[in-house]
Amino acid sequence: MSTEFSIVTIVKHRTPQLNNLLSSIERSSLLPKEMIIVWMASPSDESLLSSDSFNIQHCFATHSELPIAKARNRGFDACTSNRIIYLDVDCLCPETLLQTMTEQLTNGRVVSANITDLPCQAEEVTNSVLKELAAMPVKAAEQQPFVHFDATAFAITKEDFSQLGGFDTDYDGYGFSDVDFAMRCSQAGLTLVNTGRHVFKQFHMHFNPPLNHLCDLVANAELFKQKWSCYPFCDYFEKFAELGYVNEDYEQNGLRVTRLASDEELDAFFIEQPCEEQPEVAEDMRQTA
């Protein structure tokens, strides 16, 4: 059986994380045929990175910035292998992760891993840090419901991805295209298999809750409800309602923005340093991308 596979990642400014991701892939026990890097914004000095270990193809936005769903689809469309692993630019791969994901991937399956947040800045990732993390115990592979799907790192065949229609590009900007994708995977009868292995997620500065994406989240949640007759699970809306940014009766009367945050309010939710709190909050953030 062929183990040929492609990797897709999308990038917007986080080039230190991208360099670390590439380094981790180059140390993998099984190397990809190719890596497709989709640049969501204007090119930078890092936009023509290459590797001596595998081919890298760069795809660029043409007129305006690419939204998340469109960027992901563009990367998948460019792949020439049937087996495809999508990795968020923040990922770091232990040596055997890609091989394990590839070997467990067949048509009808989506293969995932456990997402473990790194407690340090991207610039502080060293070989000793990676060796220590690689020693973390792994679990046996298991089938899971798609409520556990996490778009940070997953593998799917190009055939299945095409039959699903990829990520729904009606979701514009930040929020819920991955939850919609998981719903459609489940509806199509695909199986989610967690390898039990870890993929490590590098820190980047962000807002928690993501108040900077309030308008995107509200618009995309309304689209989700139109499609699925319910809102996607998201603790953020309760927090936003409590703070007065959205209406408290949104479950009954629809979700709408009631006010925008000031710069001072945004600053209060800005996370500049990695912290060891709230792994479940970190997971909730990932599942809105």
N, C-alpha and C positions, 0 to 999 in steps of 0.2 A: 504494500500500500504506500502510495506517495505521501511524504510528509511536507511537501512544498507548501509554503504559506506566505501571505503578505501581511504587513502591518500598516494600519492607518492611524494617524494622529492629526489633530487640528491645533493650530497655534495662534495666539494673539498676545504678543509682547513677552511671554514668559520664556525667554531664551535660556536663562541659566538652568531652568527645569528641563528644557529640551536637550541641552547638552548632557545633563546627567542621565536622562532617559536613553539617549543614544549610546552612551558608555555602558549602561547596564545591558542593553540589547547585544552589543558587541561581545560581551562576556558570556552570552547564553550558550547552553549546550547544543541547541539547535538554532541555526541562523535563518532569518527569513530570506526568501527570494528577493524581496524588495520592500522598501518602506515608502509609503506615500505620506508626504507632509503637506497639509493644506494650510496655507497662510490666510487667516481671516481678515487681516488688515494689510496696510502697506508694507512692502518688503523692508527688511532691515539688513544690517551687516551679516546676520546669521542665516539669511534666507537662501543661501546656496551651500549649506553644509553638505559634506559628503562623507562616505565611510569606505574604508578599505575592505570591509567585511561583507557588504551587500550594497545593492543599488539603492539610491535614494532619488525619488522623483518629487519635485516641488510643484505644487499647484498654487496659483496666486489669484486673489480677488482682482476683478477687472476694473469696475467703475466705483463700487462702494464696498463697504465691509460685508463679509459673508456672515449671515446668521448661523447659529450652531447647527441646526438641522440641515441646511443646505451645504455647509462645509463638510459635515459627516458624509452626506450622500455623494458629494463630489469625490471624496477620498475613496469610498467603496467602488464607485464607478470606474476609477482609474486602475484598480487592481487587476492583475492578470492571473492571479491564483484563485482557485475556488475556495480554499480555506483562508479566512481573513480574521485577524485579531485586531480589534480596536483598542487603543490605549490612550487614555487622557495624557496630555503633555506632562502632567505632574507625576506620572507613574515611574517607579523603579522596579525592574524585574529581577527576582532571584534567578540563579543560573538555570534551573530546570523548569521554570514556570512555563515558558513558551512551548517547550517540548511537550510538557504534560497537557497543556490546553489543546495543542494541535492533535496529539494522539487521541484525545477523547472527543474530537469534533467530527461529527458526521451530519449529513442532511437530517433535518428534523430535530436537531439539538442546538441549544445555545449554551456555551460553556463559560463559566465565570470563575472568579477567585475571591478570596477574602480581602477586603480593602483595609489596610492598616496605615494609619496616619503617622508620619514621621515627626518626632518631637524636636526637630531642628530646622534651621533655614536651609534653602537649597545650596547656598554657598558653603555650608558646613558639612555636606555629605562627603564622607571620606571612605576609603576602602575598609577601614576598621569598623566604621558604622555599618557598612553593608554586610560585612562578615558576621557581625553580632546579630543583625536582623535575620540573616540567612539561617541562623541556628534556631529560629523560632519553630516550635513543633507544628506539624501539619496534621490535618484530619483526613479521614477517608472521604473520597468523593461521594456526593449524595445528590439526589434529585430534590429540587425545591420548587415551591410555587413562585410564579413570576412577580409576586409582591416583593420578592427579594432581589429582583433584577437591579443591577447597578451599572450604568453606562460608563463608569470609570474604566473598566477593563472587561471585555467580553469577546468571545469568538463565535462566528457564525459563518456558514457557507455563503458564497456569493449567490448561489442558486436560491437559497431560502430568503436572503436579504432582498433579492430582486422580486421574488414572488410576493413578499410583504409590501413592496413598494417603497422600501427604505423608511427613513424618518419623515414624518409629515411636515412638509415645509410651510404649512399654514401657521405653524407655531413660529412666531417671529421673535427673535431675541432669546431672552433667558426664561426658561421655565416649561417643564412638563412634556417636552417632545419625547423624552426617554420613557416617561410613565406611559404615554400613549403607545410608544413602540412596544413596551412590555405587554400592554393589554392586547395589542394585535398579534403578538407572538403566541400568547396564551389562547386567543380566539382561534388561531390557525392550527392549534394542536401541537405546537412545538414543545419541547421539553427543556427545562432549565436545569443544568447540571453544574454544581459547584465542585471544583477540583479539590477543595480543602487546602489548597496552597495559598500563600500570601502574595499580594502585590502591594508595594509600598507607595504611599501617596505623599509627595513633597508639599511642603507648606508654601502658600502664597498669601499675600495680604488680601483681606476681603472684608466685607460687611456681614455681620451676623446679629440679627437676621438681615437678609440681603435687601435692605431698604432702598438701595440704589437701583434695584431692578423692580421696584414696586409696580410701575405701569405695565411692564412686560408680564409680570406674574399674574396680575389681574386679568389682562387681555387673554393670556394663554389659558388661565383657569376657566374663563368663560367659554372659550373654544372647546376645551376638554369636556365641559358640562354639556355643551350642545351635541357632542359626539357620543358621550357615554352616559348621559342622564344623571351624572353625579359630579361633584367636585373631586379633584385628586386630593388624596390625603396630604395635608400640609399644615403643620403646627403654626407656621408663620402667620396665616390669616387670623388666627385667634389673637396672636400677639399684635398684629397690625390693627385689628379692631379695638383691642384694649387701649392702644396708643392713639386711636382716632384717625388712622390713615385710611381705613376702609370702614364701611358700614357694618354695624354689629349684627344686623339681621340678614346678612348675605345669603345664608342657607335658604331663607324663605323668599327673599325679594331680589336676589341677584347681587353679585359682587361689583362694587364700584369704588373708585378712589374718592375719598372725601377731602383729603388735603395732602400736600406734598411736604416732605421733610425739609427743614432748613439745613444749612451747612453745619450749624452747631449740632443739630440732632443727628445728622449723618456721622459726624465725628465721634459721637458717643457709642456708635455701633461698629467702629472701624477696628479690626483686629490686625495689629502690626507684628505680633510675635506668636509663634506656635505655643500652644498650651495643651496640657494633658487632660483637660476637662472635656465633657460632652462629646464622646464618640458617637452617641446616637444623634446629636445635633449635626455633626459633620456628615453622617450618613444621610440625614434628611436634606441637607444642602445639595449633596451629590445627586439625589434623586429628583431634583427639579430642573436639572440642566437640559 
